[in-house]
């Protein structure tokens, strides 16, 4: 024990994670004997208080706790995400569960967006038998690039344990696509979702064009779009100055054309 140690419940013998040769307290060696630091007024949980001081003369962190080896509430052994058409299928397994109320299935776009909860999947409670779970994200964001999914395990007392995220890389679109505008009818603006394959897959085309025509065939607006690499994108259209009526949204790349109808009302 380092010189100057004091407090209640002092352990007189060297704990398993103490290395007599170096006099060092190591959190990860040997395996199965983790070191948990207790900050401030935290109290030990199912372990033994080694030192009640904030620092000892030996310089090691005080208020450390040697685990008694109790398992985590849920032993998650696998989490995977796969594409099935436009949907994303999640599956995960647990080796054992203790007081497991269930899992919050969460998704985010990229690496910096906030997590959003999609669904709560009920757990099995307490079991030592392996369990399998599934969830289908029927409507992942159309225009997003990589998607991340994770589970937040919730125990019966409300404690939360998030899992490591799994990243789903979606391939570039393999065909030209324009989806119906939304909202439709539109009053002031509308959004059109488009999918553009890579230029090498668009019969030699090096670009694409999104245009809107009225019922007389007059072009109302138009913009050029690059197709290098292929991508999905949401395009907003300002229709606040357009007369009420029927319009045609046309996406053209090479000789391929896709068209959707749009109504503007006042």
C-alpha positions as a printed Julia matrix, in Angstrom:
266×3 Matrix{Float64}:
   0.0     0.0     0.0
   1.41    3.44   -0.9
   2.67    5.54    1.94
   0.12    7.94    3.37
  -2.97    5.9     2.53
  -5.84    6.3     4.93
  -9.58    5.95    5.15
 -12.15    3.34    6.03
 -12.36   -0.19    4.67
  -8.67   -0.2     3.78
  -7.45   -3.39    2.07
  -4.17   -4.4     3.67
  -3.0    -6.81    0.97
  -1.98   -5.95   -2.58
  -4.96   -6.06   -4.97
  -4.73   -8.13   -8.15
  -4.2    -5.11  -10.34
  -1.19   -3.93   -8.31
   2.21   -4.69   -9.84
   4.73   -5.12   -6.98
   7.68   -4.89   -9.38
   6.86   -1.39  -10.59
   4.62   -0.26   -7.75
   2.06    0.69  -10.36
  -1.72    0.26  -10.32
  -2.8    -0.84  -13.79
  -6.47   -0.89  -14.89
  -6.17   -3.62  -17.5
  -3.67   -6.11  -16.08
  -4.19   -8.83  -15.23
  -7.31   -9.55  -17.27
 -10.41   -9.79  -15.15
  -9.19   -7.3   -12.55
 -10.17   -3.83  -13.85
  -9.38   -0.66  -11.94
 -12.27    1.77  -11.57
 -11.57    5.33  -10.44
 -14.13    6.97   -8.17
 -14.27   10.74   -8.51
 -15.48   13.27   -5.96
 -18.04   11.85   -3.57
 -18.76    8.69   -5.61
 -19.23    5.62   -3.47
 -17.93    2.12   -4.15
 -20.34   -0.36   -5.7
 -19.85   -4.05   -5.01
 -16.13   -3.59   -4.44
 -13.53   -2.61   -1.88
 -12.35    0.9    -1.18
  -8.56    1.0    -1.39
  -7.83    4.59   -0.49
 -10.07    7.44    0.63
  -7.63   10.23   -0.13
  -7.57   12.33   -3.29
  -3.9    11.55   -3.8
  -1.22    9.61   -1.98
   2.49   10.12   -1.73
   2.91    7.35   -4.28
   0.95    9.41   -6.83
  -1.74    6.83   -7.64
  -5.4     7.78   -8.0
  -7.24    7.45   -4.73
 -10.75    6.17   -4.35
 -10.04    3.18   -6.59
 -12.19    0.08   -6.69
 -11.34   -3.48   -7.53
 -14.22   -5.13   -9.36
 -15.7    -8.26   -7.9
 -16.17   -9.61  -11.41
 -19.94   -9.06  -11.74
 -21.1    -9.09  -15.37
 -22.57   -6.21  -17.32
 -26.41   -6.14  -17.5
 -26.32   -7.35  -21.13
 -23.56   -9.23  -22.91
 -24.02   -7.99  -26.49
 -22.16  -10.31  -28.84
 -23.11   -8.95  -32.28
 -24.74   -5.99  -34.01
 -25.01   -5.78  -37.81
 -26.79   -3.61  -40.38
 -27.49   -4.73  -43.96
 -29.38   -3.26  -46.91
 -32.54   -4.95  -48.17
 -33.71   -2.85  -51.09
 -34.31    0.61  -49.64
 -34.71   -0.71  -46.08
 -31.98   -1.4   -43.5
 -32.14   -4.6   -41.48
 -30.56   -4.62  -38.03
 -29.85   -7.78  -36.1
 -28.1    -8.36  -32.8
 -27.56  -11.15  -30.29
 -26.88  -11.34  -26.57
 -25.1   -14.1   -24.7
 -26.88  -13.29  -21.42
 -29.1   -10.58  -19.93
 -29.74   -9.26  -16.43
 -32.77   -7.06  -15.7
 -32.88   -5.99  -19.34
 -35.95   -3.88  -20.13
 -34.97   -3.54  -23.77
 -33.1    -1.58  -26.42
 -33.54    1.84  -27.97
 -32.62    1.54  -31.65
 -30.94    4.76  -32.75
 -29.76    6.16  -36.09
 -27.77    9.16  -37.25
 -26.47   10.48  -40.57
 -22.69   10.65  -40.8
 -20.56   11.0   -37.69
 -21.61   14.33  -36.21
 -25.41   14.5   -36.46
 -27.42   13.88  -33.28
 -28.77   10.4   -32.61
 -32.49    9.85  -33.14
 -34.45    6.99  -31.6
 -36.38    4.89  -34.12
 -37.96    2.23  -31.93
 -37.86    0.49  -28.56
 -37.39   -3.28  -28.72
 -38.3    -5.14  -25.54
 -35.63   -7.26  -23.89
 -35.91  -10.68  -22.25
 -35.36   -9.53  -18.67
 -32.91  -11.94  -17.05
 -31.61  -14.98  -18.87
 -28.4   -16.94  -19.33
 -29.52  -18.2   -22.75
 -28.48  -16.51  -26.02
 -31.15  -14.21  -27.49
 -31.61  -12.84  -31.03
 -33.28   -9.56  -32.0
 -34.21   -7.86  -35.27
 -35.44   -4.47  -36.39
 -36.11   -3.08  -39.9
 -35.6     0.6   -40.67
 -38.16    0.89  -43.46
 -37.48    4.55  -44.29
 -33.82    5.49  -43.94
 -33.0     9.04  -45.12
 -32.99    8.98  -48.9
 -30.27   11.57  -49.46
 -27.93   10.57  -46.62
 -24.51    9.07  -47.2
 -23.15    6.68  -44.56
 -25.62    5.84  -41.8
 -24.74    4.86  -38.24
 -26.86    2.68  -35.99
 -26.48    1.81  -32.32
 -28.39    0.28  -29.42
 -28.98    1.93  -26.08
 -29.68   -0.85  -23.6
 -32.14    0.11  -20.86
 -32.3    -1.88  -17.63
 -35.39   -2.13  -15.44
 -34.05    0.64  -13.2
 -33.68    3.04  -16.13
 -29.88    2.95  -16.46
 -28.64    3.35  -20.04
 -25.74    1.58  -21.78
 -25.06    2.61  -25.41
 -23.34    0.16  -27.73
 -20.59    0.93  -30.2
 -22.13    2.14  -33.48
 -22.18    0.12  -36.67
 -21.65    2.03  -39.94
 -23.64    1.24  -43.08
 -22.03    2.43  -46.32
 -24.65    2.65  -49.05
 -23.45    2.16  -52.64
 -23.92    4.85  -55.26
 -27.27    4.65  -57.13
 -27.29    2.28  -60.1
 -30.14    4.01  -61.94
 -31.56    7.47  -62.54
 -34.48    8.29  -60.25
 -36.67   11.27  -59.37
 -39.22   10.88  -56.59
 -42.58   12.69  -56.38
 -42.16   16.23  -55.0
 -43.13   16.85  -51.38
 -45.3    18.62  -50.42
 -47.51   18.18  -53.44
 -49.59   20.3   -53.99
 -47.08   22.99  -53.02
 -47.73   26.57  -51.9
 -44.31   28.2   -51.46
 -41.66   25.5   -51.84
 -41.28   21.79  -52.46
 -38.49   19.22  -52.28
 -37.55   16.77  -55.02
 -35.4    13.76  -54.19
 -33.16   12.54  -57.01
 -30.72    9.69  -57.49
 -27.91   10.01  -60.03
 -25.72    7.07  -61.04
 -22.04    7.57  -61.71
 -21.31    9.19  -65.09
 -19.62    5.97  -66.26
 -22.96    4.18  -65.77
 -25.02    6.87  -67.51
 -24.14    5.88  -71.1
 -21.3     8.32  -71.39
 -23.15   11.32  -69.96
 -20.97   13.72  -67.99
 -23.81   15.58  -66.29
 -27.52   15.73  -65.7
 -30.2    18.42  -65.73
 -33.23   18.93  -63.51
 -35.91   21.05  -65.19
 -39.5    22.08  -64.55
 -42.02   22.76  -67.33
 -45.57   24.07  -67.29
 -48.45   22.42  -69.18
 -47.62   24.5   -72.29
 -44.11   23.08  -72.38
 -42.43   26.28  -71.24
 -39.38   25.84  -69.02
 -39.91   27.43  -65.61
 -36.58   26.6   -64.0
 -33.55   24.41  -64.69
 -30.23   23.52  -63.11
 -27.24   21.42  -64.07
 -26.08   18.53  -61.9
 -22.79   16.68  -61.83
 -22.91   12.88  -61.88
 -19.32   12.03  -61.03
 -19.29    9.33  -58.37
 -23.07    9.12  -58.25
 -25.15   10.33  -55.32
 -28.59   10.92  -53.84
 -29.73   14.47  -53.18
 -32.71   16.52  -52.06
 -33.35   19.59  -54.21
 -35.59   22.39  -52.95
 -37.67   24.36  -55.44
 -39.04   27.82  -54.69
 -42.51   27.9   -56.26
 -43.76   31.03  -54.49
 -43.77   33.02  -57.73
 -45.29   30.37  -59.95
 -48.93   30.58  -61.05
 -51.29   27.9   -59.8
 -51.41   24.89  -62.05
 -49.82   21.65  -63.12
 -46.07   21.33  -63.71
 -43.71   18.56  -64.8
 -40.41   17.92  -63.02
 -37.95   16.3   -65.43
 -34.58   14.72  -64.63
 -32.43   13.92  -67.67
 -29.0    12.23  -67.88
 -27.81   11.21  -71.32
 -30.74    9.66  -73.12
 -32.52    8.64  -69.91
 -35.39   10.82  -68.67
 -37.53   10.58  -65.53
 -40.58   12.79  -64.94
 -42.92   13.52  -62.0
 -45.94   15.83  -61.7
 -46.18   18.82  -59.4
 -49.24   20.91  -58.55
 -48.92   24.5   -57.32
 -51.87   26.08  -55.54
 -52.44   29.49  -54.04
